[in-house]
Amino acid sequence: MTNKLKFLTKISLKRKINTKWFLIANVIFAILIISLLNIDSVISFFGGDFDETQIVYLKDNTNKTYDILKAQNDSYKNITNDEENAFKIKKTNKTSNEIFKDKTNKDAWYLKIDNDKTNYIKATLITEGYVNTSLYTGISTILNNTKTTIAMQESNIDQNELAKISEPLKIEREILDESKKTEGENMQMLMSAVFPILILPFFTLTIFLVQMVGAEINDEKTTRGMEIIISNVSPQTHLFSKVLASNLFVLLQAALLIIYAIIGFGIRKLIGTPLSSGGIDINSIINTVIQSDFVSNLVYIIPLALILMILTFIAYALLAGILASMTTNIEDFQQMQMPIVIISLIGYYLAMMAGMFEGSIFIKILSFIPFISAILAPSLLILGQIGITEVIIAIILLVITIWALLKYGMRIYKVGILNYSSKNLWKKMFKALKG
């Protein structure tokens, strides 16, 4: 049996790897991942200005706004800690037409400020085309702060008091619960933004795994090759080979995706591009992780998460194989797999919103449910909403589920593997279970 299992697994794995589709798909994956990790460099290569500071030509008709506006721009840059979203303000006496006659200024802004008896100042922003929403919000903030400063100056407020009023407020955090730290709060905000990106490959590979198992079994049934295979090996060996081959393939694909990401970061470092892009400061993210206790927690988080993921892959492969055995074509299997896709989607979206359910018994109970626990439990563990004990319980429940699929699902598989009729599928499944 062992030799037959190895042979079938080897054949099934070769069928998946030795295809033009696998090669083409991985070339596309590599290009996409490496390009996305270096998106700013790619945009710059094609003539874009992804990370360039926005130039603003200022026509100050008030003769008092320029210095204040420039100071407010520096304050805004310090508050946001983002050079890319700050502005490079250049004072000019030219008109907007004269500025935009120069083709090098096609992406620049022209800001005209006039006196206003009612509102102290009036601003007019002139551009060649549409403006970035976040940049527009930034310049609006700077202009409003400038107006406030001018209003206070004209109200004869003492300069020292004015400096105190204009000084940005620094908020100090104090948490009464001694078991929680400020770094943990930062980690929650970080994971709310980053974790959905990390679990997306797992979610995608799960759907891919289910499709792959179902397609292969249906292909063997359609070509009548199943009869020859089952006449030489037991249904158990056949199912185990599909589960083993598909999981090895998925793990290989996951390893390749990680390699592509490492290459992407390596290229970014080689070309000297800072680890920040589009307002996302990767260095800041890394520092936040290091400052928290997250790094020391990785010693147990990574092994537990990997065990959950591998067991979940096995459970999904078993379930997909059992359902596929009762169908005669890929169209029937697409209908049968819809509940699997829905369950996976629920788990993915719950993991994204995990930070919103702090203290909820509902989300903790859901983290124990097999098939979604691999996505949900690690996210709750990272956020500190559950402990190691709860994750171990989720692993035990997942093992019990796999055992149930093997014991009762095998009854369905034995009957369905040589079934070539698509009528009364559910009736046949329940009958097989009773038998």
C-alpha positions as CSV (number, residue, x, y, z in Angstrom):
1,M,0.0,0.0,0.0
2,T,2.9,2.4,0.9
3,N,4.5,1.9,-2.5
4,K,1.2,2.4,-4.4
5,L,0.5,5.6,-2.3
6,K,4.0,6.9,-3.1
7,F,3.5,6.1,-6.8
8,L,0.1,7.8,-7.1
9,T,1.3,10.8,-5.1
10,K,4.3,11.2,-7.3
11,I,2.2,10.9,-10.5
12,S,-0.4,13.4,-9.2
13,L,2.3,15.9,-8.1
14,K,4.1,15.6,-11.5
15,R,0.8,16.3,-13.3
16,K,0.5,19.5,-11.4
17,I,4.1,20.7,-11.7
18,N,5.1,19.6,-15.2
19,T,2.6,21.8,-17.0
20,K,2.9,25.0,-18.9
21,W,0.2,26.5,-16.7
22,F,2.3,26.1,-13.6
23,L,5.3,27.7,-15.2
24,I,3.3,30.6,-16.7
25,A,1.3,31.2,-13.5
26,N,4.5,31.4,-11.4
27,V,6.2,33.7,-13.9
28,I,3.1,36.0,-13.5
29,F,3.1,35.6,-9.7
30,A,6.8,36.5,-9.6
31,I,6.4,39.6,-11.8
32,L,3.3,40.8,-9.9
33,I,4.8,40.4,-6.4
34,I,8.2,41.9,-7.3
35,S,6.5,44.7,-9.1
36,L,4.1,45.5,-6.3
37,L,6.9,45.6,-3.7
38,N,8.8,48.0,-6.0
39,I,5.7,49.8,-7.3
40,D,7.1,53.3,-6.8
41,S,10.3,52.5,-8.8
42,V,8.1,50.9,-11.5
43,I,6.0,54.1,-11.7
44,S,9.1,56.3,-11.7
45,F,10.6,54.2,-14.5
46,F,7.6,54.9,-16.7
47,G,7.7,58.6,-16.1
48,G,5.6,58.8,-13.0
49,D,6.2,60.9,-9.9
50,F,4.9,58.5,-7.2
51,D,7.2,59.7,-4.4
52,E,7.9,63.3,-5.5
53,T,7.1,66.2,-3.2
54,Q,4.2,68.3,-4.5
55,I,5.4,71.7,-5.7
56,V,3.2,74.6,-4.8
57,Y,3.8,78.1,-6.4
58,L,2.5,80.7,-3.9
59,K,1.3,84.1,-5.1
60,D,1.0,86.0,-1.7
61,N,-1.0,89.1,-2.3
62,T,-1.3,89.7,1.4
63,N,2.5,90.1,2.0
64,K,2.1,88.3,5.3
65,T,1.1,84.7,4.6
66,Y,4.2,83.1,3.0
67,D,6.3,82.7,6.2
68,I,3.3,81.5,8.3
69,L,2.3,79.0,5.5
70,K,5.8,77.7,5.3
71,A,6.0,77.2,9.1
72,Q,2.6,75.4,9.0
73,N,3.9,73.2,6.2
74,D,6.9,72.2,8.3
75,S,4.7,71.5,11.3
76,Y,2.4,69.4,9.1
77,K,5.4,67.4,7.9
78,N,6.5,66.7,11.5
79,I,3.0,65.7,12.6
80,T,2.4,63.3,9.7
81,N,6.1,62.1,9.7
82,D,5.8,61.8,6.0
83,E,8.0,63.8,3.6
84,E,6.1,62.6,0.6
85,N,2.8,64.2,1.7
86,A,4.4,67.5,2.6
87,F,4.7,70.3,0.1
88,K,7.5,72.3,-1.5
89,I,6.3,75.9,-1.4
90,K,7.9,78.4,-3.8
91,K,7.0,82.1,-3.6
92,T,6.3,83.7,-7.0
93,N,5.1,86.9,-8.5
94,K,4.1,85.3,-11.8
95,T,0.5,84.6,-12.9
96,S,-0.9,81.1,-13.2
97,N,-0.7,81.3,-17.0
98,E,2.9,82.2,-16.8
99,I,3.6,79.3,-14.5
100,F,1.8,76.7,-16.5
101,K,3.3,77.9,-19.8
102,D,6.4,76.0,-18.6
103,K,5.8,72.4,-19.4
104,T,7.9,71.3,-16.5
105,N,5.2,72.7,-14.2
106,K,2.3,70.7,-15.6
107,D,2.0,68.8,-12.3
108,A,2.6,71.8,-10.0
109,W,0.0,73.7,-8.1
110,Y,-0.6,77.4,-8.2
111,L,-1.9,78.9,-4.9
112,K,-3.1,82.5,-4.8
113,I,-3.8,84.1,-1.4
114,D,-5.7,87.4,-1.0
115,N,-6.9,89.5,1.9
116,D,-10.5,89.0,3.0
117,K,-12.2,91.3,5.4
118,T,-14.6,88.6,6.7
119,N,-12.3,85.5,6.8
120,Y,-8.9,87.2,7.0
121,I,-7.5,85.5,3.9
122,K,-9.0,83.9,0.8
123,A,-7.2,81.1,-1.1
124,T,-7.5,80.0,-4.7
125,L,-5.9,76.7,-5.9
126,I,-5.3,76.4,-9.6
127,T,-4.1,73.1,-11.2
128,E,-3.8,71.7,-14.7
129,G,-6.0,68.7,-13.8
130,Y,-7.4,66.7,-10.9
131,V,-5.5,66.6,-7.6
132,N,-4.8,63.8,-5.1
133,T,-7.4,63.6,-2.4
134,S,-4.9,63.1,0.5
135,L,-2.7,66.0,-0.8
136,Y,-5.8,68.3,-1.1
137,T,-6.7,67.4,2.5
138,G,-3.2,68.2,3.6
139,I,-3.1,71.7,1.9
140,S,-6.5,72.5,3.4
141,T,-5.2,71.6,6.9
142,I,-2.2,73.9,6.4
143,L,-4.3,76.8,5.0
144,N,-6.8,76.5,7.9
145,N,-3.9,76.5,10.4
146,T,-2.4,79.5,8.6
147,K,-5.7,81.4,8.8
148,T,-6.0,80.7,12.5
149,T,-2.5,82.0,13.2
150,I,-3.1,85.2,11.2
151,A,-6.4,85.7,13.1
152,M,-4.6,85.4,16.4
153,Q,-1.8,87.7,15.3
154,E,-4.3,90.4,14.3
155,S,-6.0,90.0,17.7
156,N,-2.8,91.2,19.3
157,I,-2.1,88.0,21.2
158,D,1.3,87.8,22.8
159,Q,3.9,86.1,20.7
160,N,4.9,83.6,23.4
161,E,1.2,82.7,23.9
162,L,0.8,82.5,20.1
163,A,3.7,80.1,19.9
164,K,2.2,77.9,22.6
165,I,-1.2,77.9,20.9
166,S,0.4,76.9,17.5
167,E,2.6,74.2,19.1
168,P,1.2,70.8,18.0
169,L,-0.4,68.8,20.9
170,K,1.4,65.7,22.0
171,I,-0.9,63.0,23.3
172,E,0.5,60.7,26.0
173,R,-1.2,57.4,26.4
174,E,-1.9,55.8,29.8
175,I,-3.7,52.4,30.0
176,L,-5.3,51.5,33.4
177,D,-5.3,47.8,32.7
178,E,-1.8,46.7,33.8
179,S,-1.9,43.6,31.6
180,K,-2.0,45.8,28.5
181,K,0.8,48.0,27.1
182,T,0.8,50.9,24.7
183,E,2.9,48.8,22.3
184,G,0.1,46.3,22.2
185,E,-2.3,49.0,21.2
186,N,0.1,50.0,18.4
187,M,0.2,46.3,17.4
188,Q,-3.6,46.1,17.2
189,M,-3.7,49.1,14.8
190,L,-0.8,47.6,12.8
191,M,-2.4,44.2,12.5
192,S,-5.7,45.6,11.5
193,A,-3.9,47.1,8.5
194,V,-1.3,44.4,7.7
195,F,-2.9,41.1,8.7
196,P,-5.5,41.0,5.9
197,I,-2.6,41.1,3.5
198,L,-0.7,38.3,5.2
199,I,-3.7,35.9,5.3
200,L,-4.8,36.6,1.7
201,P,-2.3,34.1,0.3
202,F,-3.6,31.4,2.7
203,F,-7.2,32.1,1.7
204,T,-6.2,32.0,-2.0
205,L,-4.3,28.8,-1.7
206,T,-7.2,27.2,0.1
207,I,-9.6,27.9,-2.8
208,F,-7.0,26.8,-5.2
209,L,-6.5,23.5,-3.3
210,V,-10.2,22.7,-3.3
211,Q,-10.5,23.5,-7.1
212,M,-7.4,21.3,-7.8
213,V,-8.6,18.2,-5.9
214,G,-12.1,18.4,-7.5
215,A,-10.8,19.0,-11.0
216,E,-8.3,16.0,-10.9
217,I,-10.9,13.5,-9.5
218,N,-13.5,14.7,-12.1
219,D,-10.9,14.4,-14.9
220,E,-10.2,10.8,-13.9
221,K,-13.9,10.0,-13.8
222,T,-14.6,11.7,-17.1
223,T,-11.8,9.8,-18.9
224,R,-12.9,6.5,-17.2
225,G,-9.4,6.2,-15.9
226,M,-10.9,5.9,-12.4
227,E,-12.0,2.3,-13.0
228,I,-8.5,1.2,-13.9
229,I,-7.0,3.0,-10.9
230,I,-9.5,1.6,-8.4
231,S,-9.1,-1.9,-9.8
232,N,-5.4,-1.7,-8.7
233,V,-5.6,0.4,-5.4
234,S,-8.1,0.9,-2.7
235,P,-10.3,4.0,-2.5
236,Q,-8.4,5.0,0.7
237,T,-5.0,4.9,-1.0
238,H,-6.4,6.9,-4.0
239,L,-7.9,9.6,-1.7
240,F,-4.8,9.8,0.4
241,S,-2.6,10.3,-2.7
242,K,-4.8,13.2,-3.9
243,V,-4.7,14.8,-0.4
244,L,-1.0,14.3,0.0
245,A,-0.1,15.5,-3.6
246,S,-2.4,18.6,-3.5
247,N,-1.0,19.6,-0.1
248,L,2.6,19.2,-1.2
249,F,1.8,21.3,-4.2
250,V,0.2,24.0,-2.2
251,L,3.1,24.1,0.3
252,L,5.5,24.3,-2.7
253,Q,3.5,27.2,-4.2
254,A,3.5,29.0,-0.8
255,A,7.3,28.6,-0.6
256,L,7.7,30.0,-4.1
257,L,5.5,33.1,-3.2
258,I,7.7,33.7,-0.1
259,I,10.8,33.5,-2.3
260,Y,9.3,36.0,-4.8
261,A,8.7,38.4,-1.9
262,I,12.2,38.0,-0.6
263,I,13.5,38.7,-4.2
264,G,11.3,41.8,-4.3
265,F,12.6,43.2,-1.1
266,G,16.2,42.3,-2.2
267,I,15.8,44.3,-5.4
268,R,14.4,47.2,-3.5
269,K,17.4,47.2,-1.2
270,L,19.8,46.9,-4.1
271,I,18.5,49.9,-6.0
272,G,18.6,51.9,-2.8
273,T,14.9,52.6,-2.5
274,P,13.8,53.3,1.1
275,L,11.4,50.9,2.7
276,S,8.5,53.2,2.3
277,S,6.1,53.9,-0.4
278,G,2.8,55.7,-0.9
279,G,2.7,56.8,2.7
280,I,3.4,53.3,4.1
281,D,6.6,53.3,6.1
282,I,7.8,49.7,6.3
283,N,10.7,50.7,8.6
284,S,8.1,52.2,11.0
285,I,6.1,49.0,10.8
286,I,9.2,46.9,11.6
287,N,10.1,49.2,14.5
288,T,6.6,48.9,15.9
289,V,6.8,45.1,15.8
290,I,10.2,45.1,17.5
291,Q,9.1,47.5,20.2
292,S,6.2,45.3,21.1
293,D,6.5,41.8,22.6
294,F,5.4,40.4,19.3
295,V,8.9,39.2,18.2
296,S,9.3,37.1,21.4
297,N,5.8,35.7,20.9
298,L,6.7,34.5,17.4
299,V,8.4,31.5,19.1
300,Y,5.0,29.9,19.7
301,I,2.7,31.9,17.3
302,I,4.5,30.7,14.1
303,P,4.5,26.9,15.0
304,L,0.8,27.0,16.2
305,A,-0.3,29.0,13.1
306,L,1.6,26.6,10.8
307,I,0.0,23.5,12.4
308,L,-3.4,25.0,12.1
309,M,-2.8,25.9,8.4
310,I,-1.4,22.5,7.4
311,L,-4.3,20.7,9.2
312,T,-6.8,23.0,7.6
313,F,-5.3,22.3,4.1
314,I,-5.7,18.5,4.8
315,A,-9.3,19.0,6.0
316,Y,-10.2,21.1,2.9
317,A,-8.6,18.5,0.6
318,L,-10.4,15.6,2.2
319,L,-13.8,17.5,2.0
320,A,-13.1,18.5,-1.6
321,G,-12.2,14.9,-2.5
322,I,-15.3,13.4,-0.9
323,L,-17.6,15.9,-2.5
324,A,-15.9,15.5,-5.9
325,S,-16.3,11.7,-5.7
326,M,-20.1,12.1,-5.9
327,T,-20.0,14.4,-9.0
328,T,-19.5,13.4,-12.6
329,N,-18.2,16.7,-14.1
330,I,-16.6,19.9,-13.0
331,E,-19.9,21.9,-13.3
332,D,-21.5,19.7,-10.6
333,F,-18.5,20.0,-8.4
334,Q,-18.6,23.8,-8.7
335,Q,-22.1,23.7,-7.1
336,M,-21.0,21.3,-4.4
337,Q,-18.0,23.5,-3.5
338,M,-20.0,26.7,-2.9
339,P,-20.4,26.0,0.8
340,I,-16.6,25.6,1.1
341,V,-16.0,28.9,-0.6
342,I,-18.6,30.7,1.6
343,I,-17.0,29.2,4.8
344,S,-13.6,30.4,3.7
345,L,-14.9,33.9,2.9
346,I,-16.5,34.2,6.3
347,G,-13.3,33.2,8.0
348,Y,-11.3,35.7,5.9
349,Y,-13.6,38.7,6.6
350,L,-13.9,37.8,10.3
351,A,-10.1,37.8,10.6
352,M,-10.0,41.3,8.9
353,M,-12.5,42.6,11.5
354,A,-11.1,40.7,14.5
355,G,-9.9,43.9,16.1
356,M,-13.5,45.2,16.3
357,F,-14.7,42.3,18.4
358,E,-12.4,42.7,21.4
359,G,-13.9,40.9,24.4
360,S,-16.7,39.3,22.3
361,I,-17.5,35.7,23.2
362,F,-19.0,35.3,19.8
363,I,-15.6,35.8,18.0
364,K,-13.8,33.5,20.4
365,I,-16.3,30.7,19.8
366,L,-15.9,31.2,16.0
367,S,-12.1,30.8,16.4
368,F,-12.7,27.2,17.5
369,I,-14.7,26.2,14.4
370,P,-12.7,24.0,12.0
371,F,-12.0,25.3,8.5
372,I,-12.0,29.0,9.6
373,S,-9.9,28.6,12.8
374,A,-6.6,28.6,10.8
375,I,-7.4,32.2,9.7
376,L,-9.2,33.5,12.8
377,A,-7.4,31.9,15.7
378,P,-3.8,33.2,14.9
379,S,-5.2,36.8,14.4
380,L,-7.0,36.7,17.7
381,L,-3.8,35.2,19.3
382,I,-1.7,38.1,17.9
383,L,-4.2,40.7,19.2
384,G,-4.2,39.1,22.6
385,Q,-7.9,38.2,22.5
386,I,-7.3,34.5,23.0
387,G,-4.4,32.5,24.5
388,I,-2.3,29.4,23.6
389,T,-4.9,27.2,25.3
390,E,-7.7,28.3,23.0
391,V,-5.5,27.8,19.9
392,I,-4.6,24.2,21.1
393,I,-8.3,23.5,21.6
394,A,-8.9,24.7,18.0
395,I,-6.1,22.3,16.8
396,I,-7.7,19.4,18.7
397,L,-11.1,20.2,17.2
398,L,-9.6,20.3,13.7
399,V,-7.9,16.9,14.3
400,I,-11.3,15.5,15.3
401,T,-12.8,16.9,12.2
402,I,-10.2,15.3,10.0
403,W,-10.8,12.0,11.8
404,A,-14.6,12.3,11.2
405,L,-14.0,13.1,7.5
406,L,-11.8,10.0,7.2
407,K,-14.2,7.7,9.0
408,Y,-17.5,8.8,7.6
409,G,-16.4,10.5,4.4
410,M,-14.6,7.4,3.2
411,R,-18.0,5.7,3.1
412,I,-19.2,8.3,0.7
413,Y,-15.9,8.2,-1.3
414,K,-16.1,4.4,-1.8
415,V,-19.6,4.6,-3.2
416,G,-19.2,7.9,-5.2
417,I,-15.8,7.2,-6.8
418,L,-17.4,4.9,-9.4
419,N,-20.7,6.7,-9.5
420,Y,-21.4,8.2,-13.0
421,S,-24.9,9.6,-12.4
422,S,-25.5,13.1,-11.3
423,K,-29.0,12.5,-10.1
424,N,-29.9,12.5,-6.4
425,L,-26.4,13.3,-5.3
426,W,-27.3,14.3,-1.7
427,K,-29.6,11.2,-1.3
428,K,-26.8,9.0,-2.4
429,M,-24.4,10.6,0.1
430,F,-26.7,10.2,3.1
431,K,-27.4,6.6,2.0
432,A,-23.7,5.9,1.9
433,L,-23.2,7.4,5.4
434,K,-25.9,5.0,6.8
435,G,-24.2,2.1,5.1
